[in-house]
Each structure stands twice: as structure tokens, then as C-alpha cells.
Amino acid sequence: MKTAKTLGWLTGVVGVWEILAPFIIGYSNVGGATANAIILGILLAGFGLWVGLGKAAGTVRTLSWINALLGLWVLLAPFILGYSGTSGGATWNDVIVGIVVIILEVWGASAAKKEA
């Protein structure tokens, strides 16, 4: 379960990045993108840290799958919420963050199952 926990910590870091990205990259003037980034960043960071601190393999696996679904939302949000045409890097940031989170958490859920 060590692999899953490490990947959870990495997702936590990516979640913190998602919170800060609108202000660092410069798309904080795009309300929908900023709100989405902050809310999803908090969820990703929180669940990622929970995975990193988790003791039960079932909990770690479940939280990893939840984070993978949140990563899918981050990936699709620019197109669903309609900020894909805005400048400032919101779309590229969310696509990259979404893909990274999906990879980390699917890998983490798989590792939690194998290492349990």
C-alpha cells in the first residue's frame, strides 16, 4: 500500500497546485475556471492527503477512485463549463492536471489492491 499512499501524497501536491494555478498562471479573472480550480483543488488535496495518511486498503482504494473521477472532471470542466475558449492557460492547466491525477490515482487504486 506504500505505492498508493505515495501517489496520494503526489495528488495532494497537484491539488494544491490546482488551487494556486489561477493566480500563478493568470486566469483568476475567469470566474468559472477559478471557482472550479479552487473547489476541485481543495477536494483533490484533501482526498490525496487522506490517501497518504490512510491505514485501510479499502479506504485508500476507494479514495483513489474518487480522486480519479475528480481528475476526470478537471479534465472535462473547461469544455463543460465553457471556459475552454478563454485565454490565460486555464484549459491547458486543467487538461494536464486532470490527466496527471487520473494516471496517479488509477495507478494508486491498482497498487492498493495489489499491496493490500
N, CA, C and O atoms as a GROMACS GRO file, in nm:
protein
  464
    1MET      N    1   0.082  -0.119   0.000
    1MET     CA    2   0.000   0.000   0.000
    1MET      C    3   0.087   0.125   0.000
    1MET      O    4   0.037   0.237  -0.012
    2LYS      N    5   0.216   0.105   0.014
    2LYS     CA    6   0.308   0.218   0.016
    2LYS      C    7   0.302   0.299  -0.114
    2LYS      O    8   0.306   0.422  -0.111
    3THR      N    9   0.293   0.230  -0.226
    3THR     CA   10   0.286   0.299  -0.356
    3THR      C   11   0.162   0.387  -0.363
    3THR      O   12   0.171   0.503  -0.404
    4ALA      N   13   0.047   0.333  -0.325
    4ALA     CA   14  -0.078   0.408  -0.330
    4ALA      C   15  -0.071   0.531  -0.240
    4ALA      O   16  -0.119   0.638  -0.277
    5LYS      N   17  -0.011   0.517  -0.123
    5LYS     CA   18   0.000   0.629  -0.031
    5LYS      C   19   0.092   0.738  -0.088
    5LYS      O   20   0.062   0.857  -0.076
    6THR      N   21   0.201   0.697  -0.149
    6THR     CA   22   0.292   0.794  -0.210
    6THR      C   23   0.222   0.867  -0.324
    6THR      O   24   0.235   0.989  -0.337
    7LEU      N   25   0.149   0.794  -0.405
    7LEU     CA   26   0.075   0.856  -0.515
    7LEU      C   27  -0.034   0.949  -0.462
    7LEU      O   28  -0.064   1.051  -0.524
    8GLY      N   29  -0.093   0.915  -0.349
    8GLY     CA   30  -0.191   1.002  -0.285
    8GLY      C   31  -0.129   1.134  -0.243
    8GLY      O   32  -0.188   1.241  -0.262
    9TRP      N   33  -0.008   1.126  -0.186
    9TRP     CA   34   0.062   1.249  -0.149
    9TRP      C   35   0.090   1.335  -0.273
    9TRP      O   36   0.075   1.457  -0.269
   10LEU      N   37   0.129   1.271  -0.380
   10LEU     CA   38   0.154   1.346  -0.504
   10LEU      C   39   0.027   1.414  -0.555
   10LEU      O   40   0.030   1.528  -0.601
   11THR      N   41  -0.084   1.343  -0.546
   11THR     CA   42  -0.212   1.403  -0.585
   11THR      C   43  -0.245   1.521  -0.494
   11THR      O   44  -0.301   1.620  -0.540
   12GLY      N   45  -0.211   1.511  -0.368
   12GLY     CA   46  -0.230   1.623  -0.276
   12GLY      C   47  -0.154   1.746  -0.321
   12GLY      O   48  -0.205   1.858  -0.316
   13VAL      N   49  -0.030   1.725  -0.366
   13VAL     CA   50   0.052   1.836  -0.416
   13VAL      C   51  -0.010   1.894  -0.543
   13VAL      O   52  -0.015   2.015  -0.560
   14VAL      N   53  -0.056   1.807  -0.632
   14VAL     CA   54  -0.122   1.853  -0.754
   14VAL      C   55  -0.248   1.932  -0.719
   14VAL      O   56  -0.280   2.031  -0.785
   15GLY      N   57  -0.320   1.890  -0.616
   15GLY     CA   58  -0.438   1.963  -0.571
   15GLY      C   59  -0.404   2.103  -0.523
   15GLY      O   60  -0.476   2.199  -0.552
   16VAL      N   61  -0.295   2.114  -0.449
   16VAL     CA   62  -0.250   2.247  -0.405
   16VAL      C   63  -0.215   2.333  -0.526
   16VAL      O   64  -0.248   2.451  -0.530
   17TRP      N   65  -0.149   2.273  -0.625
   17TRP     CA   66  -0.119   2.347  -0.748
   17TRP      C   67  -0.248   2.397  -0.813
   17TRP      O   68  -0.255   2.512  -0.857
   18GLU      N   69  -0.350   2.310  -0.818
   18GLU     CA   70  -0.476   2.348  -0.882
   18GLU      C   71  -0.539   2.468  -0.811
   18GLU      O   72  -0.598   2.554  -0.876
   19ILE      N   73  -0.527   2.474  -0.679
   19ILE     CA   74  -0.579   2.588  -0.604
   19ILE      C   75  -0.505   2.716  -0.642
   19ILE      O   76  -0.567   2.821  -0.659
   20LEU      N   77  -0.374   2.707  -0.655
   20LEU     CA   78  -0.290   2.825  -0.679
   20LEU      C   79  -0.281   2.865  -0.826
   20LEU      O   80  -0.249   2.980  -0.857
   21ALA      N   81  -0.308   2.772  -0.915
   21ALA     CA   82  -0.287   2.795  -1.059
   21ALA      C   83  -0.354   2.920  -1.115
   21ALA      O   84  -0.291   2.991  -1.192
   22PRO      N   85  -0.479   2.950  -1.080
   22PRO     CA   86  -0.540   3.070  -1.140
   22PRO      C   87  -0.462   3.198  -1.110
   22PRO      O   88  -0.458   3.290  -1.191
   23PHE      N   89  -0.400   3.201  -0.994
   23PHE     CA   90  -0.328   3.320  -0.952
   23PHE      C   91  -0.184   3.322  -1.005
   23PHE      O   92  -0.129   3.429  -1.031
   24ILE      N   93  -0.126   3.206  -1.021
   24ILE     CA   94   0.012   3.196  -1.072
   24ILE      C   95   0.013   3.208  -1.225
   24ILE      O   96   0.094   3.282  -1.281
   25ILE      N   97  -0.077   3.135  -1.290
   25ILE     CA   98  -0.080   3.136  -1.437
   25ILE      C   99  -0.147   3.262  -1.489
   25ILE      O  100  -0.112   3.312  -1.596
   26GLY      N  101  -0.244   3.314  -1.415
   26GLY     CA  102  -0.305   3.439  -1.454
   26GLY      C  103  -0.443   3.430  -1.515
   26GLY      O  104  -0.478   3.510  -1.601
   27TYR      N  105  -0.523   3.334  -1.471
   27TYR     CA  106  -0.660   3.329  -1.520
   27TYR      C  107  -0.761   3.349  -1.407
   27TYR      O  108  -0.875   3.303  -1.416
   28SER      N  109  -0.719   3.418  -1.302
   28SER     CA  110  -0.809   3.441  -1.189
   28SER      C  111  -0.926   3.532  -1.224
   28SER      O  112  -1.022   3.541  -1.149
   29ASN      N  113  -0.918   3.601  -1.338
   29ASN     CA  114  -1.030   3.685  -1.383
   29ASN      C  115  -1.140   3.604  -1.452
   29ASN      O  116  -1.246   3.659  -1.483
   30VAL      N  117  -1.117   3.476  -1.475
   30VAL     CA  118  -1.218   3.389  -1.536
   30VAL      C  119  -1.289   3.317  -1.420
   30VAL      O  120  -1.240   3.217  -1.368
   31GLY      N  121  -1.405   3.371  -1.383
   31GLY     CA  122  -1.474   3.327  -1.262
   31GLY      C  123  -1.501   3.179  -1.253
   31GLY      O  124  -1.471   3.117  -1.151
   32GLY      N  125  -1.557   3.120  -1.358
   32GLY     CA  126  -1.589   2.978  -1.356
   32GLY      C  127  -1.466   2.890  -1.343
   32GLY      O  128  -1.465   2.792  -1.268
   33ALA      N  129  -1.362   2.927  -1.415
   33ALA     CA  130  -1.238   2.849  -1.410
   33ALA      C  131  -1.172   2.860  -1.272
   33ALA      O  132  -1.121   2.761  -1.220
   34THR      N  133  -1.174   2.979  -1.216
   34THR     CA  134  -1.112   3.000  -1.084
   34THR      C  135  -1.189   2.926  -0.975
   34THR      O  136  -1.130   2.858  -0.892
   35ALA      N  137  -1.321   2.940  -0.976
   35ALA     CA  138  -1.402   2.870  -0.875
   35ALA      C  139  -1.384   2.719  -0.887
   35ALA      O  140  -1.367   2.650  -0.786
   36ASN      N  141  -1.386   2.668  -1.008
   36ASN     CA  142  -1.368   2.525  -1.030
   36ASN      C  143  -1.230   2.480  -0.980
   36ASN      O  144  -1.218   2.377  -0.914
   37ALA      N  145  -1.127   2.558  -1.011
   37ALA     CA  146  -0.991   2.522  -0.970
   37ALA      C  147  -0.979   2.519  -0.818
   37ALA      O  148  -0.918   2.428  -0.762
   38ILE      N  149  -1.035   2.617  -0.752
   38ILE     CA  150  -1.024   2.621  -0.606
   38ILE      C  151  -1.101   2.507  -0.541
   38ILE      O  152  -1.049   2.439  -0.453
   39ILE      N  153  -1.225   2.486  -0.584
   39ILE     CA  154  -1.306   2.379  -0.524
   39ILE      C  155  -1.245   2.242  -0.551
   39ILE      O  156  -1.230   2.161  -0.459
   40LEU      N  157  -1.211   2.217  -0.677
   40LEU     CA  158  -1.153   2.086  -0.710
   40LEU      C  159  -1.015   2.069  -0.650
   40LEU      O  160  -0.978   1.959  -0.610
   41GLY      N  161  -0.939   2.176  -0.643
   41GLY     CA  162  -0.807   2.168  -0.580
   41GLY      C  163  -0.817   2.130  -0.434
   41GLY      O  164  -0.739   2.048  -0.385
   42ILE      N  165  -0.914   2.189  -0.363
   42ILE     CA  166  -0.934   2.153  -0.222
   42ILE      C  167  -0.973   2.006  -0.210
   42ILE      O  168  -0.921   1.936  -0.123
   43LEU      N  169  -1.063   1.961  -0.294
   43LEU     CA  170  -1.105   1.820  -0.289
   43LEU      C  171  -0.989   1.727  -0.322
   43LEU      O  172  -0.968   1.628  -0.252
   44LEU      N  173  -0.915   1.757  -0.429
   44LEU     CA  174  -0.802   1.672  -0.466
   44LEU      C  175  -0.696   1.669  -0.357
   44LEU      O  176  -0.645   1.562  -0.322
   45ALA      N  177  -0.664   1.785  -0.302
   45ALA     CA  178  -0.562   1.791  -0.196
   45ALA      C  179  -0.610   1.715  -0.073
   45ALA      O  180  -0.536   1.638  -0.013
   46GLY      N  181  -0.736   1.738  -0.036
   46GLY     CA  182  -0.790   1.671   0.083
   46GLY      C  183  -0.794   1.521   0.071
   46GLY      O  184  -0.747   1.449   0.159
   47PHE      N  185  -0.852   1.473  -0.039
   47PHE     CA  186  -0.858   1.328  -0.059
   47PHE      C  187  -0.719   1.269  -0.081
   47PHE      O  188  -0.691   1.158  -0.036
   48GLY      N  189  -0.633   1.342  -0.151
   48GLY     CA  190  -0.496   1.294  -0.172
   48GLY      C  191  -0.421   1.277  -0.040
   48GLY      O  192  -0.353   1.177  -0.020
   49LEU      N  193  -0.435   1.375   0.047
   49LEU     CA  194  -0.369   1.364   0.178
   49LEU      C  195  -0.433   1.253   0.262
   49LEU      O  196  -0.364   1.185   0.338
   50TRP      N  197  -0.564   1.236   0.249
   50TRP     CA  198  -0.632   1.128   0.321
   50TRP      C  199  -0.580   0.993   0.273
   50TRP      O  200  -0.558   0.903   0.353
   51VAL      N  201  -0.559   0.979   0.143
   51VAL     CA  202  -0.499   0.855   0.090
   51VAL      C  203  -0.360   0.837   0.148
   51VAL      O  204  -0.323   0.728   0.192
   52GLY      N  205  -0.282   0.945   0.149
   52GLY     CA  206  -0.145   0.938   0.201
   52GLY      C  207  -0.139   0.898   0.347
   52GLY      O  208  -0.042   0.835   0.390
   53LEU      N  209  -0.240   0.934   0.423
   53LEU     CA  210  -0.244   0.901   0.566
   53LEU      C  211  -0.327   0.777   0.596
   53LEU      O  212  -0.334   0.733   0.711
   54GLY      N  213  -0.391   0.720   0.494
   54GLY     CA  214  -0.484   0.609   0.513
   54GLY      C  215  -0.418   0.484   0.567
   54GLY      O  216  -0.302   0.455   0.540
   55LYS      N  217  -0.496   0.410   0.645
   55LYS     CA  218  -0.447   0.285   0.704
   55LYS      C  219  -0.511   0.162   0.639
   55LYS      O  220  -0.446   0.060   0.622
   56ALA      N  221  -0.638   0.174   0.603
   56ALA     CA  222  -0.710   0.059   0.549
   56ALA      C  223  -0.701   0.059   0.396
   56ALA      O  224  -0.725   0.161   0.332
   57ALA      N  225  -0.667  -0.055   0.341
   57ALA     CA  226  -0.651  -0.066   0.196
   57ALA      C  227  -0.780  -0.033   0.121
   57ALA      O  228  -0.775   0.030   0.016
   58GLY      N  229  -0.893  -0.074   0.175
   58GLY     CA  230  -1.021  -0.045   0.110
   58GLY      C  231  -1.049   0.104   0.103
   58GLY      O  232  -1.098   0.153   0.002
   59THR      N  233  -1.018   0.175   0.210
   59THR     CA  234  -1.037   0.320   0.213
   59THR      C  235  -0.945   0.388   0.114
   59THR      O  236  -0.987   0.477   0.040
   60VAL      N  237  -0.820   0.347   0.113
   60VAL     CA  238  -0.722   0.405   0.021
   60VAL      C  239  -0.766   0.382  -0.123
   60VAL      O  240  -0.759   0.474  -0.206
   61ARG      N  241  -0.811   0.262  -0.154
   61ARG     CA  242  -0.855   0.229  -0.289
   61ARG      C  243  -0.979   0.311  -0.328
   61ARG      O  244  -0.985   0.364  -0.439
   62THR      N  245  -1.076   0.322  -0.238
   62THR     CA  246  -1.197   0.399  -0.266
   62THR      C  247  -1.165   0.547  -0.288
   62THR      O  248  -1.215   0.608  -0.383
   63LEU      N  249  -1.082   0.603  -0.202
   63LEU     CA  250  -1.045   0.744  -0.217
   63LEU      C  251  -0.964   0.768  -0.345
   63LEU      O  252  -0.977   0.873  -0.408
   64SER      N  253  -0.883   0.672  -0.382
   64SER     CA  254  -0.808   0.684  -0.507
   64SER      C  255  -0.903   0.689  -0.626
   64SER      O  256  -0.883   0.768  -0.719
   65TRP      N  257  -1.007   0.605  -0.624
   65TRP     CA  258  -1.105   0.608  -0.734
   65TRP      C  259  -1.185   0.738  -0.734
   65TRP      O  260  -1.218   0.791  -0.840
   66ILE      N  261  -1.217   0.788  -0.616
   66ILE     CA  262  -1.287   0.918  -0.609
   66ILE      C  263  -1.199   1.026  -0.670
   66ILE      O  264  -1.248   1.108  -0.748
   67ASN      N  265  -1.072   1.028  -0.635
   67ASN     CA  266  -0.982   1.128  -0.692
   67ASN      C  267  -0.966   1.110  -0.842
   67ASN      O  268  -0.954   1.209  -0.915
   68ALA      N  269  -0.967   0.987  -0.890
   68ALA     CA  270  -0.959   0.965  -1.035
   68ALA      C  271  -1.081   1.026  -1.104
   68ALA      O  272  -1.068   1.086  -1.210
   69LEU      N  273  -1.198   1.011  -1.045
   69LEU     CA  274  -1.319   1.072  -1.101
   69LEU      C  275  -1.313   1.225  -1.095
   69LEU      O  276  -1.356   1.293  -1.187
   70LEU      N  277  -1.259   1.277  -0.985
   70LEU     CA  278  -1.240   1.422  -0.976
   70LEU      C  279  -1.141   1.469  -1.084
   70LEU      O  280  -1.158   1.576  -1.142
   71GLY      N  281  -1.039   1.389  -1.109
   71GLY     CA  282  -0.944   1.422  -1.216
   71GLY      C  283  -1.012   1.424  -1.352
   71GLY      O  284  -0.981   1.509  -1.436
   72LEU      N  285  -1.105   1.332  -1.373
   72LEU     CA  286  -1.181   1.332  -1.498
   72LEU      C  287  -1.264   1.460  -1.510
   72LEU      O  288  -1.272   1.519  -1.617
   73TRP      N  289  -1.324   1.503  -1.400
   73TRP     CA  290  -1.399   1.628  -1.402
   73TRP      C  291  -1.307   1.745  -1.436
   73TRP      O  292  -1.341   1.830  -1.519
   74VAL      N  293  -1.190   1.751  -1.372
   74VAL     CA  294  -1.095   1.861  -1.401
   74VAL      C  295  -1.060   1.861  -1.549
   74VAL      O  296  -1.054   1.967  -1.612
   75LEU      N  297  -1.037   1.744  -1.606
   75LEU     CA  298  -1.004   1.732  -1.748
   75LEU      C  299  -1.116   1.784  -1.837
   75LEU      O  300  -1.090   1.852  -1.936
   76LEU      N  301  -1.239   1.752  -1.803
   76LEU     CA  302  -1.354   1.788  -1.888
   76LEU      C  303  -1.415   1.924  -1.856
   76LEU      O  304  -1.488   1.979  -1.938
   77ALA      N  305  -1.388   1.979  -1.739
   77ALA     CA  306  -1.453   2.102  -1.693
   77ALA      C  307  -1.441   2.220  -1.789
   77ALA      O  308  -1.540   2.291  -1.808
   78PRO      N  309  -1.326   2.244  -1.852
   78PRO     CA  310  -1.320   2.359  -1.942
   78PRO      C  311  -1.423   2.352  -2.055
   78PRO      O  312  -1.474   2.454  -2.101
   79PHE      N  313  -1.453   2.232  -2.099
   79PHE     CA  314  -1.545   2.213  -2.210
   79PHE      C  315  -1.691   2.211  -2.163
   79PHE      O  316  -1.780   2.258  -2.233
   80ILE      N  317  -1.713   2.157  -2.044
   80ILE     CA  318  -1.848   2.151  -1.990
   80ILE      C  319  -1.890   2.287  -1.934
   80ILE      O  320  -2.004   2.330  -1.955
   81LEU      N  321  -1.799   2.353  -1.865
   81LEU     CA  322  -1.832   2.482  -1.804
   81LEU      C  323  -1.814   2.600  -1.900
   81LEU      O  324  -1.854   2.712  -1.870
   82GLY      N  325  -1.754   2.574  -2.016
   82GLY     CA  326  -1.747   2.675  -2.121
   82GLY      C  327  -1.636   2.776  -2.111
   82GLY      O  328  -1.648   2.885  -2.167
   83TYR      N  329  -1.528   2.743  -2.041
   83TYR     CA  330  -1.416   2.837  -2.038
   83TYR      C  331  -1.298   2.789  -2.122
   83TYR      O  332  -1.186   2.838  -2.106
   84SER      N  333  -1.323   2.694  -2.211
   84SER     CA  334  -1.215   2.643  -2.295
   84SER      C  335  -1.165   2.746  -2.395
   84SER      O  336  -1.052   2.734  -2.444
   85GLY      N  337  -1.246   2.845  -2.428
   85GLY     CA  338  -1.205   2.945  -2.526
   85GLY      C  339  -1.138   3.066  -2.466
   85GLY      O  340  -1.100   3.158  -2.538
   86THR      N  341  -1.123   3.069  -2.333
   86THR     CA  342  -1.063   3.185  -2.268
   86THR      C  343  -0.912   3.177  -2.274
   86THR      O  344  -0.854   3.069  -2.284
   87SER      N  345  -0.850   3.291  -2.266
   87SER     CA  346  -0.703   3.293  -2.262
   87SER      C  347  -0.658   3.282  -2.118
   87SER      O  348  -0.739   3.289  -2.025
   88GLY      N  349  -0.532   3.264  -2.099
   88GLY     CA  350  -0.476   3.259  -1.965
   88GLY      C  351  -0.430   3.123  -1.921
   88GLY      O  352  -0.374   3.110  -1.812
   89GLY      N  353  -0.451   3.022  -2.000
   89GLY     CA  354  -0.397   2.890  -1.967
   89GLY      C  355  -0.487   2.802  -1.885
   89GLY      O  356  -0.446   2.693  -1.845
   90ALA      N  357  -0.609   2.844  -1.857
   90ALA     CA  358  -0.699   2.764  -1.773
   90ALA      C  359  -0.724   2.627  -1.834
   90ALA      O  360  -0.721   2.526  -1.765
   91THR      N  361  -0.751   2.624  -1.963
   91THR     CA  362  -0.783   2.497  -2.029
   91THR      C  363  -0.664   2.402  -2.025
   91THR      O  364  -0.678   2.286  -1.986
   92TRP      N  365  -0.547   2.451  -2.065
   92TRP     CA  366  -0.430   2.363  -2.067
   92TRP      C  367  -0.394   2.315  -1.927
   92TRP      O  368  -0.359   2.199  -1.908
   93ASN      N  369  -0.403   2.404  -1.830
   93ASN     CA  370  -0.374   2.363  -1.693
   93ASN      C  371  -0.469   2.252  -1.650
   93ASN      O  372  -0.425   2.151  -1.595
   94ASP      N  373  -0.598   2.270  -1.674
   94ASP     CA  374  -0.694   2.170  -1.629
   94ASP      C  375  -0.681   2.038  -1.704
   94ASP      O  376  -0.697   1.931  -1.645
   95VAL      N  377  -0.652   2.043  -1.832
   95VAL     CA  378  -0.632   1.920  -1.908
   95VAL      C  379  -0.510   1.844  -1.853
   95VAL      O  380  -0.516   1.723  -1.832
   96ILE      N  381  -0.401   1.914  -1.830
   96ILE     CA  382  -0.279   1.849  -1.780
   96ILE      C  383  -0.300   1.797  -1.638
   96ILE      O  384  -0.265   1.683  -1.608
   97VAL      N  385  -0.358   1.880  -1.552
   97VAL     CA  386  -0.383   1.837  -1.414
   97VAL      C  387  -0.478   1.717  -1.413
   97VAL      O  388  -0.454   1.621  -1.340
   98GLY      N  389  -0.583   1.721  -1.493
   98GLY     CA  390  -0.676   1.610  -1.498
   98GLY      C  391  -0.611   1.480  -1.540
   98GLY      O  392  -0.633   1.376  -1.478
   99ILE      N  393  -0.529   1.485  -1.645
   99ILE     CA  394  -0.459   1.364  -1.691
   99ILE      C  395  -0.364   1.312  -1.585
   99ILE      O  396  -0.360   1.192  -1.558
  100VAL      N  397  -0.288   1.403  -1.522
  100VAL     CA  398  -0.193   1.361  -1.418
  100VAL      C  399  -0.266   1.295  -1.302
  100VAL      O  400  -0.224   1.190  -1.254
  101VAL      N  401  -0.374   1.354  -1.257
  101VAL     CA  402  -0.449   1.298  -1.144
  101VAL      C  403  -0.509   1.162  -1.181
  101VAL      O  404  -0.502   1.068  -1.102
  102ILE      N  405  -0.566   1.152  -1.298
  102ILE     CA  406  -0.623   1.022  -1.340
  102ILE      C  407  -0.515   0.914  -1.340
  102ILE      O  408  -0.537   0.805  -1.288
  103ILE      N  409  -0.400   0.944  -1.397
  103ILE     CA  410  -0.290   0.845  -1.402
  103ILE      C  411  -0.246   0.808  -1.260
  103ILE      O  412  -0.234   0.690  -1.228
  104LEU      N  413  -0.220   0.909  -1.176
  104LEU     CA  414  -0.173   0.881  -1.041
  104LEU      C  415  -0.272   0.797  -0.963
  104LEU      O  416  -0.234   0.702  -0.894
  105GLU      N  417  -0.400   0.832  -0.972
  105GLU     CA  418  -0.498   0.766  -0.887
  105GLU      C  419  -0.544   0.630  -0.938
  105GLU      O  420  -0.577   0.542  -0.858
  106VAL      N  421  -0.548   0.610  -1.068
  106VAL     CA  422  -0.577   0.476  -1.118
  106VAL      C  423  -0.461   0.383  -1.082
  106VAL      O  424  -0.482   0.269  -1.041
  107TRP      N  425  -0.340   0.432  -1.097
  107TRP     CA  426  -0.222   0.357  -1.055
  107TRP      C  427  -0.228   0.330  -0.906
  107TRP      O  428  -0.201   0.218  -0.861
  108GLY      N  429  -0.266   0.431  -0.827
  108GLY     CA  430  -0.274   0.415  -0.682
  108GLY      C  431  -0.380   0.314  -0.641
  108GLY      O  432  -0.355   0.232  -0.553
  109ALA      N  433  -0.496   0.319  -0.704
  109ALA     CA  434  -0.603   0.223  -0.671
  109ALA      C  435  -0.559   0.082  -0.705
  109ALA      O  436  -0.587  -0.012  -0.631
  110SER      N  437  -0.491   0.067  -0.817
  110SER     CA  438  -0.441  -0.065  -0.858
  110SER      C  439  -0.335  -0.115  -0.759
  110SER      O  440  -0.334  -0.231  -0.719
  111ALA      N  441  -0.246  -0.024  -0.722
  111ALA     CA  442  -0.139  -0.062  -0.628
  111ALA      C  443  -0.196  -0.097  -0.490
  111ALA      O  444  -0.148  -0.190  -0.425
  112ALA      N  445  -0.299  -0.024  -0.445
  112ALA     CA  446  -0.359  -0.053  -0.316
  112ALA      C  447  -0.421  -0.192  -0.315
  112ALA      O  448  -0.415  -0.263  -0.214
  113LYS      N  449  -0.479  -0.231  -0.426
  113LYS     CA  450  -0.540  -0.364  -0.435
  113LYS      C  451  -0.432  -0.472  -0.431
  113LYS      O  452  -0.448  -0.574  -0.363
  114LYS      N  453  -0.322  -0.451  -0.505
  114LYS     CA  454  -0.215  -0.550  -0.512
  114LYS      C  455  -0.136  -0.560  -0.381
  114LYS      O  456  -0.094  -0.668  -0.341
  115GLU      N  457  -0.117  -0.444  -0.314
  115GLU     CA  458  -0.032  -0.441  -0.196
  115GLU      C  459  -0.109  -0.464  -0.066
  115GLU      O  460  -0.048  -0.462   0.041
  116ALA      N  461  -0.240  -0.485  -0.074
  116ALA     CA  462  -0.322  -0.499   0.048
  116ALA      C  463  -0.291  -0.624   0.124
  116ALA      O  464  -0.352  -0.649   0.228
   0.00000   0.00000   0.00000
